[in-house]
């Protein structure tokens, strides 16, 4: 009798399981993926979000990268301009570096409740709680 009940439960789970697995799992169905693929084709069918090709005569060059052993190796907080060499592409413009530095400086500077720190401020730095960008990006 016990084996019969176990078999019945297993069969029910195998039948219902795949349909229920998508509920709340943030795993899109095949139909959702097909719709997304069509949307990413863009209105002209040229590719994702209709990214324009470079103008004629544009010479494309390989992106320079930060060496692996140097990437992310920075000095003490708050971060400064010299720390950017370990975080950004070497070919980044001065304007881009200034914009990144503005955000990084704020993010790595100690703050107080008087400055508007959040209601549950466990850390003096924004970086103390906001460790990566995944929390700010909603999937699906």
C-alpha positions in Angstrom: 0.0 0.0 0.0 2.8 2.4 1.0 4.6 1.9 -2.4 1.3 2.5 -4.2 0.8 5.8 -2.4 4.4 6.8 -3.0 4.1 6.0 -6.7 0.8 7.9 -6.9 2.4 11.0 -5.3 5.5 10.8 -7.5 3.4 10.5 -10.6 1.3 13.5 -9.6 4.4 15.6 -8.8 6.0 14.6 -12.2 2.8 15.7 -14.0 2.1 18.9 -12.1 5.7 19.7 -11.2 6.9 21.2 -14.5 3.9 23.4 -14.7 4.2 24.7 -11.2 8.0 25.1 -11.4 7.6 28.4 -13.3 5.3 29.9 -10.7 7.4 32.4 -8.7 10.7 30.9 -9.9 11.5 33.8 -12.3 12.0 31.3 -15.0 10.2 32.4 -18.2 8.2 30.0 -20.2 9.1 29.1 -23.8 6.3 31.4 -25.0 7.6 34.3 -23.0 11.1 33.7 -24.4 9.9 33.7 -27.9 8.0 37.0 -27.4 11.2 38.5 -25.8 13.3 37.3 -28.8 10.9 39.0 -31.2 11.0 42.2 -29.2 14.7 42.2 -29.1 14.8 41.9 -32.9 13.9 45.6 -33.0 11.4 47.3 -35.3 13.7 47.0 -38.3 14.9 43.4 -37.6 18.5 44.6 -37.4 19.1 43.3 -34.0 18.6 44.0 -30.3 17.1 47.4 -29.7 17.9 48.6 -33.2 21.5 49.6 -32.5 22.8 51.7 -35.4 25.9 50.5 -37.2 28.9 52.7 -37.0 29.3 55.3 -39.7 31.1 54.3 -42.9 34.8 54.6 -42.5 34.8 54.0 -38.8 37.8 52.0 -37.7 37.0 49.6 -35.0 39.7 48.7 -32.5 40.0 46.1 -29.9 39.0 47.1 -26.3 41.9 47.5 -24.0 41.4 45.8 -20.7 42.7 46.1 -17.1 45.1 43.3 -16.5 43.5 40.6 -14.4 46.0 40.9 -11.5 45.3 44.6 -11.3 41.5 44.7 -11.7 39.7 45.9 -8.6 42.8 46.6 -6.6 42.1 50.0 -5.1 43.3 52.2 -2.3 41.5 53.1 0.9 38.0 54.7 0.8 36.9 57.1 -0.5 38.1 56.1 -3.9 40.1 58.6 -5.9 41.0 59.2 -9.5 44.1 57.0 -9.3 41.9 54.0 -8.3 40.0 54.2 -11.7 43.0 52.6 -13.5 42.0 49.3 -11.7 38.3 49.6 -12.5 37.8 51.2 -16.0 38.9 50.4 -19.5 42.2 52.1 -20.1 40.7 53.9 -23.2 37.9 55.5 -21.2 37.7 59.3 -21.8 38.4 61.8 -19.1 34.7 62.8 -19.1 33.7 59.2 -18.5 36.3 58.8 -15.7 35.0 62.0 -14.0 31.4 60.7 -14.1 32.4 57.3 -12.7 34.5 58.9 -10.0 31.7 61.1 -8.9 29.5 58.1 -8.2 32.3 56.0 -6.7 33.4 58.8 -4.4 29.9 59.2 -3.0 29.4 55.5 -2.7 32.7 55.0 -0.8 32.5 58.1 1.5 31.3 57.6 5.1 27.9 59.1 5.7 25.8 59.9 8.8 22.1 59.8 9.6 22.1 63.6 9.5 23.0 63.4 5.8 20.0 61.2 5.1 21.3 57.7 5.6 18.6 55.1 5.3 16.2 54.0 8.0 18.2 50.8 8.7 21.8 52.1 8.4 24.1 49.3 9.4 27.0 50.6 7.5 28.7 54.0 7.2 29.3 53.5 3.4 26.6 52.9 0.7 28.9 50.0 -0.4 28.4 48.4 3.0 24.9 47.3 2.1 24.7 47.7 -1.7 27.3 45.2 -2.7 26.3 44.6 -6.3 24.1 45.8 -9.1 21.9 42.7 -9.2 19.7 44.1 -6.4 18.9 47.1 -8.5 18.0 45.1 -11.7 14.6 43.4 -11.8 14.7 40.4 -14.0 11.7 39.3 -16.0 
